[in-house]
Amino acid sequence: RGGVAQAASAPQGGRHSFQLGRAMLPVPLGAACTRSLVLLAGRSPSAASLGPGSGRGGGCPTSPARRQARGLHGERAELRVPPHSRTASAGAALCLLGGLHLASRRQRGRGGTSWRRRWGRTLRGPRFAVATSGAARTAQDEAEDDDSTMLGDLRVSRLGIGTISWSADSEERERELASVASLAEQHGLLLDTAERYGNEFGPPFDQWPFGRPGRCEEILGDATRRGRRPMVATKFSPVPWRASAADVVAACRASCRRLGVDVVDLYQLHHPDIVQPFRRFGLAQPRDSELWEGLADCVQLGLARNVGVCNYGPTLVSRAQEALERRGVRLASNQINFSLLYRRQGVMPTVEACRARGVGVLAYWPLAMGLLSGASELSAPGKRGEHLRAYLQGGGGLPPGGVQPLLAVLREVAARRGKSCSQVALNWLICQGVVPIPGASRAGRLQEYLGALGWRLTPDEVEELEAAAEALPFDFEGAGLRFSSAKFVGYGTERWYLD
């Protein structure tokens, strides 16, 4: 981000060199590893002023110059590079910290795969670049390198997975969920759950003291114990009888216990403090500021690595961020309903406000409950199925044809790209700079969603999709008792407004 290293045209004394700012970095001939040179981007000239490598193989990660670089960059000081069996020139290509993850995919040598699995989560992302030898980088290369982002101190894939539909009613399903969790870990995906997901009574009884919150967290905890442990986010649901800072801390402890972890990667507030049964009598008492104090307590007590919010508009994001910063805690994310079928209702101003404040955006319902999957029919019970069919076909207050004009354009773009409609709809969100979190409880479905990574829609394709979405005179408002901007809370529904 501070300038990209450029290869010098002439070798100097038997060595190639490349320049970062005013610093000339020597690299032994042949260090391209036959395909690429690992170049460092975004470092200041002073931090990049490495002299000729000494020790093992010129560019050895343990050389004095290398140790000096680690000292200059404290954020990576904790990493130690394992001594793989590589040639001296291969070591030189790996000598710049940060390119290890990308380079290990492109060269041979024992231990590369296992090392990448162990440390890849930390080193993924657009901060480091691989410059191809003898050819310009392709758009796909750029997309692959930009397939991760930061949420607080978490480096996550630009695709997450929701777990609201997870259930473990058989040994076969438990094995399937373990496969999904392992696949998520392998690709650096964030698994998103909540304490109120999976409760057999459903809302609002999942929040009462006699209810059983956290069933989905338990299932996720069991699944991750069977396989490799991915990054996990969960949520606290505020209600009038538990909306203090101490309640947030107690709930976070309980979530950690159910998930089988000592610290949760991302702890979120599920929605603003909207459950106010006495609002009609003028007795509403929102306690959002106390909830923010609880989030800060969770971080400082070591229960949460990062904290976030959900369904917040620009004003609440600003207030929450300021409150957390007073405690020395960063607001990592804001999770909102966002898709090609839900772009109005204050969504785009919220995305822009979060971007300006450095707050990551997670998008739930990115496929609008399956409407953007391209399926000609959607099976769902009761009122939910009835509402979804109305969106697909029209009727029930919706124009004839429902979402079909948008689906026609979506299918056309997907056919040109050789992708599925779901992959195109998810990639559109990725192009907006957000992390979509579609639901997936089967490995096959997750594999399809992974096809949304590694490429990008062109600006013309983005504009084509947005024009088709804008032409629809309605937004997707949810189906059944699941609403786009409201929660069913027993005595009725409570609504929030992003704008």
C-alpha positions in Angstrom: 0.0 0.0 0.0 3.0 2.3 0.4 4.4 1.4 -3.0 5.1 -1.9 -4.8 8.5 -3.4 -5.2 9.8 -3.3 -8.8 12.4 -5.6 -10.4 15.6 -3.9 -11.5 16.5 -4.6 -15.2 20.2 -5.2 -14.8 21.9 -7.7 -12.4 24.4 -6.3 -10.0 27.4 -8.4 -9.3 25.7 -11.7 -10.0 22.6 -10.8 -8.2 19.2 -9.5 -9.3 17.8 -6.7 -7.2 14.4 -5.1 -6.8 13.6 -1.8 -5.4 11.1 -0.7 -2.7 11.1 3.0 -2.3 14.8 4.0 -2.2 16.0 0.6 -0.9 17.6 -1.8 -3.3 17.1 -5.4 -2.2 19.6 -8.0 -3.5 18.4 -11.5 -4.4 20.5 -14.3 -5.8 20.1 -15.3 -9.4 17.5 -18.0 -9.8 15.5 -17.0 -6.8 12.4 -16.8 -9.0 11.7 -20.4 -8.1 11.1 -21.0 -11.9 7.7 -19.2 -11.6 7.6 -16.2 -9.4 9.4 -13.8 -7.1 7.9 -13.0 -3.8 7.8 -9.2 -3.5 6.9 -7.2 -0.5 4.2 -4.5 -0.8 3.2 -1.9 1.7 6.4 -1.6 3.7 8.2 1.6 4.3 11.6 2.1 2.7 13.4 2.1 6.1 11.8 -1.2 7.0 12.8 -2.8 3.6 16.5 -1.8 3.7 17.8 -5.3 4.0 21.4 -6.0 3.1 22.8 -9.1 1.3 21.6 -12.3 3.1 24.0 -14.2 5.2 23.7 -17.5 6.9 22.1 -20.4 5.1 21.4 -19.8 1.4 21.6 -16.0 0.9 17.9 -15.4 1.6 17.6 -17.6 4.6 14.8 -16.6 7.0 17.1 -16.8 9.9 19.8 -14.5 8.5 20.8 -11.4 10.5 19.1 -9.2 8.0 16.0 -11.3 8.4 16.1 -11.0 12.2 16.4 -7.2 11.8 13.3 -7.1 9.6 11.4 -9.1 12.2 12.4 -6.6 14.8 11.2 -3.7 12.7 7.8 -5.3 12.2 6.6 -6.2 15.6 3.2 -7.4 14.4 4.9 -10.5 12.8 7.6 -11.0 15.5 5.8 -14.0 16.9 6.1 -16.0 13.7 9.0 -18.4 13.2 9.6 -19.9 9.8 10.2 -23.7 9.8 13.4 -24.8 8.0 11.9 -26.6 5.0 14.3 -28.4 2.7 14.7 -25.9 -0.1 17.5 -24.7 -2.3 19.3 -21.5 -1.5 17.6 -19.7 -4.3 14.2 -20.9 -3.1 15.1 -19.6 0.4 16.0 -16.2 -1.1 12.6 -16.0 -2.7 11.0 -16.6 0.7 13.2 -14.2 2.5 10.7 -11.4 2.7 8.3 -11.9 5.5 4.7 -12.2 4.5 5.1 -13.8 1.1 5.4 -17.2 2.6 1.8 -18.3 2.3 1.6 -17.3 -1.3 4.9 -18.7 -2.3 4.4 -22.0 -0.6 1.5 -22.7 -3.0 3.8 -22.2 -6.0 7.0 -24.1 -5.2 8.1 -27.5 -4.3 9.7 -28.6 -1.1 8.9 -30.7 1.9 6.6 -29.4 4.6 5.1 -26.6 2.6 1.5 -27.8 2.8 1.5 -28.6 6.5 3.2 -25.3 7.3 0.7 -23.4 5.2 -2.2 -25.1 7.0 -0.7 -24.1 10.4 0.1 -20.5 9.6 -1.9 -19.7 6.5 -4.6 -18.0 8.5 -2.2 -15.3 9.7 -0.5 -14.7 6.4 -3.4 -14.7 4.0 -4.5 -11.6 2.3 -3.9 -8.7 0.0 -1.1 -7.2 2.1 1.4 -9.3 0.3 1.8 -9.8 -3.4 3.3 -12.3 -5.8 4.7 -10.8 -9.0 4.6 -13.3 -11.8 7.8 -13.7 -13.8 7.8 -12.4 -17.4 4.0 -11.7 -17.6 1.5 -9.2 -16.1 -0.6 -10.4 -13.3 -4.0 -11.5 -14.4 -7.3 -10.4 -12.9 -7.7 -13.9 -11.4 -4.3 -13.5 -9.7 -5.4 -10.3 -8.2 -8.7 -11.8 -7.1 -7.0 -14.8 -5.4 -4.7 -12.5 -3.5 -7.6 -10.3 -2.4 -9.8 -13.2 -1.2 -9.2 -12.4 2.5 -9.8 -9.4 4.7 -9.3 -8.2 8.3 -12.0 -8.2 10.9 -10.3 -6.7 13.9 -7.2 -8.8 14.3 -8.8 -11.8 12.4 -7.7 -12.4 8.8 -10.7 -14.2 7.3 -11.8 -15.2 3.9 -14.2 -12.9 2.0 -16.7 -15.7 2.4 -18.2 -16.8 5.7 -20.8 -19.5 6.5 -24.0 -19.2 8.6 -25.1 -22.1 10.8 -28.7 -21.2 11.6 -29.9 -24.4 9.8 -27.4 -26.8 11.5 -29.0 -29.8 13.3 -27.4 -33.0 14.4 -30.1 -35.6 14.6 -28.0 -38.6 13.4 -24.4 -39.8 13.3 -24.3 -39.2 9.6 -25.3 -35.5 10.0 -22.7 -35.1 12.7 -20.0 -36.4 10.4 -21.3 -34.1 7.6 -21.1 -31.0 9.9 -17.6 -32.0 11.0 -16.6 -32.0 7.3 -18.1 -28.6 6.8 -16.2 -27.2 9.8 -12.9 -28.8 8.6 -13.5 -27.3 5.1 -14.2 -23.9 6.6 -10.9 -24.1 8.6 -9.0 -25.1 5.5 -10.2 -22.1 3.6 -10.1 -19.6 6.5 -13.9 -19.1 6.6 -15.6 -17.6 9.6 -18.4 -19.8 10.9 -21.2 -17.6 12.3 -23.7 -18.8 14.9 -25.7 -17.3 17.8 -27.0 -18.4 21.2 -30.6 -18.3 20.0 -30.0 -20.6 16.9 -31.3 -24.1 17.1 -33.6 -23.8 20.1 -36.4 -26.3 19.8 -38.9 -23.8 21.3 -38.0 -21.0 18.9 -38.1 -17.3 19.7 -38.9 -15.7 22.1 -38.7 -18.7 24.5 -35.1 -19.3 23.6 -34.3 -16.2 25.7 -36.3 -17.0 28.8 -34.5 -18.4 31.8 -36.3 -21.8 31.5 -35.4 -22.1 27.8 -32.4 -23.8 26.3 -30.4 -21.3 24.4 -27.2 -22.3 22.5 -28.2 -25.6 20.9 -26.5 -24.6 17.6 -23.4 -23.5 19.5 -23.3 -27.0 21.1 -23.6 -28.6 17.7 -20.9 -26.4 16.3 -18.6 -27.2 19.3 -19.1 -30.9 18.7 -18.4 -30.6 15.0 -15.2 -28.7 15.5 -14.0 -31.2 18.1 -14.3 -33.9 15.4 -12.3 -32.0 12.8 -10.0 -29.0 12.6 -11.2 -25.9 14.5 -12.3 -22.9 12.3 -12.7 -19.3 13.4 -16.1 -18.9 15.1 -18.4 -15.9 15.7 -21.5 -16.0 17.9 -24.0 -13.5 19.2 -25.7 -12.1 22.4 -29.4 -11.3 22.1 -30.5 -8.5 24.4 -33.9 -8.7 26.2 -35.2 -6.6 29.0 -34.4 -9.1 31.7 -30.7 -9.4 30.7 -29.3 -6.3 29.1 -26.5 -5.3 31.5 -22.8 -5.5 31.0 -22.6 -8.3 33.5 -25.2 -10.2 31.5 -23.2 -9.9 28.3 -20.1 -11.3 30.1 -22.1 -14.2 31.6 -23.6 -15.0 28.2 -20.2 -14.9 26.5 -18.8 -17.4 29.1 -21.7 -19.7 28.4 -21.2 -19.5 24.7 -17.5 -20.3 25.1 -18.4 -23.3 27.2 -20.9 -24.6 24.6 -18.5 -24.0 21.7 -15.7 -25.8 23.6 -13.3 -22.8 23.4 -11.6 -20.5 26.0 -12.0 -17.4 23.8 -14.4 -16.8 21.0 -13.0 -15.2 17.8 -15.8 -12.6 17.3 -18.6 -11.8 19.8 -21.5 -9.8 18.5 -24.7 -8.1 19.7 -27.5 -9.7 17.7 -29.5 -6.5 17.3 -30.0 -3.2 19.0 -31.9 -3.2 22.3 -35.2 -3.2 20.5 -37.2 -5.7 22.7 -39.2 -3.2 24.7 -42.6 -4.7 25.7 -43.7 -1.5 27.4 -42.9 0.8 24.5 -46.6 1.3 23.8 -46.9 2.8 27.3 -44.0 5.1 26.9 -41.8 3.1 29.1 -39.1 2.0 26.7 -35.6 2.0 28.2 -32.9 1.0 25.6 -29.7 0.1 27.3 -27.4 -0.2 24.3 -24.6 1.7 26.0 -24.5 -0.9 28.8 -24.3 -3.7 26.1 -21.2 -1.9 24.6 -19.6 -1.9 28.0 -20.2 -5.6 28.2 -18.5 -6.2 24.9 -15.5 -4.3 26.1 -15.5 -6.3 29.3 -15.5 -9.5 27.3 -12.3 -8.5 25.4 -10.5 -7.3 28.5 -11.4 -10.4 30.4 -10.0 -12.6 27.6 -13.3 -14.1 26.6 -13.5 -12.6 23.1 -10.7 -11.7 20.7 -12.9 -9.2 18.8 -16.4 -7.7 19.1 -19.0 -6.6 16.7 -22.6 -5.6 16.3 -25.5 -6.6 14.0 -28.3 -4.6 12.3 -26.7 -1.2 13.3 -27.1 1.8 11.0 -24.6 4.6 10.7 -25.6 6.4 13.9 -25.4 3.4 16.2 -22.2 2.2 14.5 -20.7 5.6 15.3 -21.9 5.6 18.9 -20.8 2.0 19.5 -17.4 2.6 18.1 -16.8 5.7 20.2 -17.9 3.9 23.3 -15.6 1.0 22.7 -12.7 3.1 21.8 -13.0 4.9 25.2 -12.3 1.4 26.7 -9.4 0.8 24.2 -11.4 -1.8 22.3 -11.9 -1.8 18.5 -15.3 -2.4 16.8 -14.5 -5.1 14.3 -17.7 -5.7 12.4 -21.3 -4.9 11.7 -23.5 -7.7 10.3 -26.5 -6.6 8.2 -29.0 -8.0 5.8 -27.5 -7.3 2.3 -28.1 -8.8 -1.1 -29.0 -7.9 -4.6 -32.6 -8.1 -3.3 -32.0 -5.9 -0.3 -30.0 -2.8 -1.2 -32.3 0.0 -0.1 -33.6 0.5 3.5 -30.4 2.4 4.4 -28.2 -0.5 3.5 -25.8 1.3 1.2 -25.3 4.3 3.5 -24.5 1.8 6.3 -21.9 0.0 4.2 -20.3 3.3 3.3 -20.3 4.5 6.9 -18.7 1.3 8.1 -16.1 1.5 5.3 -15.2 5.0 6.3 -14.8 4.0 9.9 -12.8 0.8 9.2 -15.5 -1.5 10.4 -15.9 -4.7 8.5 -19.4 -5.6 7.1 -20.8 -9.1 7.2 -23.8 -9.8 5.0 -26.5 -12.3 6.1 -29.2 -13.5 3.8 -26.9 -12.9 0.8 -29.0 -15.2 -1.3 -32.3 -13.9 0.0 -33.4 -17.3 1.5 -32.5 -19.0 -1.8 -34.3 -16.6 -4.2 -31.0 -15.7 -5.8 -29.8 -19.3 -6.2 -31.5 -19.5 -9.6 -33.8 -22.4 -8.5 -37.2 -22.5 -10.2 -38.9 -23.7 -7.1 -38.1 -23.3 -3.4 -39.5 -25.8 -0.8 -40.3 -24.4 2.6 -43.2 -25.2 5.0 -46.2 -23.1 5.8 -46.2 -19.3 5.4 -42.5 -19.2 4.7 -43.0 -21.3 1.5 -46.0 -19.3 0.5 -44.1 -16.0 0.8 -41.1 -17.3 -1.1 -43.3 -18.6 -4.0 -44.9 -15.2 -4.2 -41.5 -13.6 -4.6 -40.6 -16.1 -7.3 -43.9 -15.9 -9.3 -45.6 -12.7 -8.2 -48.8 -12.3 -6.3 -49.6 -11.4 -2.7 -49.1 -7.7 -3.5 -46.0 -8.4 -5.7 -46.0 -7.7 -9.4 -46.4 -10.6 -11.9 -43.2 -12.5 -12.3 -41.8 -11.4 -9.0 -37.9 -11.5 -9.0 -37.8 -13.2 -12.5 -36.4 -10.2 -14.3 -33.4 -10.0 -12.0 -33.0 -13.8 -12.1 -32.9 -13.7 -15.9 -29.9 -11.3 -15.8 -28.3 -13.3 -13.1 -28.5 -16.5 -15.1 -27.1 -14.7 -18.2 -24.1 -13.4 -16.3 -23.6 -16.8 -14.7 -23.7 -18.6 -18.1 -21.1 -16.2 -19.5 -18.9 -16.8 -16.5 -19.4 -20.6 -16.2 -20.6 -20.0 -12.7 -23.8 -20.8 -10.7 -26.3 -18.0 -9.9 -25.4 -18.4 -6.2 -21.7 -17.8 -7.0 -22.4 -14.7 -9.0 -24.8 -13.3 -6.3 -22.1 -13.9 -3.7 -19.3 -12.4 -5.9 -21.4 -9.3 -6.3 -21.3 -8.8 -2.5 -17.6 -9.5 -2.4 -17.2 -6.7 -5.0 -18.9 -4.4 -2.6 -16.1 -5.1 -0.1 -18.3 -7.1 2.3 -18.1 -10.7 3.6 -21.3 -12.7 2.6 -22.3 -15.4 5.0 -24.7 -17.8 3.3 -26.0 -20.8 5.3 -24.5 -24.2 4.6 -24.8 -27.4 6.5 -23.4 -29.8 3.8 -19.9 -29.9 2.4 -21.3 -30.1 -1.2 -23.1 -26.8 -0.8 -20.1 -25.2 0.8 -17.9 -26.3 -2.1 -20.3 -24.5 -4.5 -20.1 -21.3 -2.5 -16.3 -21.5 -2.5 -16.6 -21.0 -6.3 -17.5 -17.4 -5.5 -13.8 -16.8 -4.6 -10.8 -16.5 -6.9 -12.4 -14.1 -9.5 -14.3 -10.9 -9.7 -17.2 -9.6 -11.8 -16.2 -6.8 -14.2 -17.5 -3.3 -13.5 -19.9 -3.7 -16.4 -21.3 -6.9 -15.0 -21.7 -5.3 -11.6 -23.6 -2.4 -13.2 -25.8 -4.8 -15.2 -26.8 -6.7 -12.1 -27.5 -3.6 -10.1 -29.6 -2.1 -12.9 -31.8 -5.2 -12.9 -32.1 -5.1 -9.1 -32.9 -1.4 -9.1 -35.7 -2.0 -11.7 -37.6 -4.1 -9.2 -40.2 -2.0 -7.3 -39.7 -4.0 -4.1 -37.1 -5.4 -1.7 -37.1 -8.8 -0.2 -38.8 -8.4 3.2 -38.4 -11.9 4.5 -40.7 -14.9 4.7 -42.7 -16.6 7.4 -41.7 -15.2 10.8 -38.2 -14.2 9.5 -38.2 -10.6 8.6 -35.6 -8.4 6.9 -35.6 -5.7 9.5 -37.6 -7.0 12.4 -37.6 -9.8 15.0 -40.6 -11.8 16.2 -40.5 -11.4 20.0 -43.6 -13.2 21.3 -45.8 -10.2 22.0 -45.4 -9.1 18.4 -42.5 -7.9 16.2 -39.9 -5.2 17.0 -38.4 -3.3 14.0 -35.1 -1.5 13.5 -34.2 1.1 10.8 -30.7 1.3 9.5 -31.4 4.8 8.2 
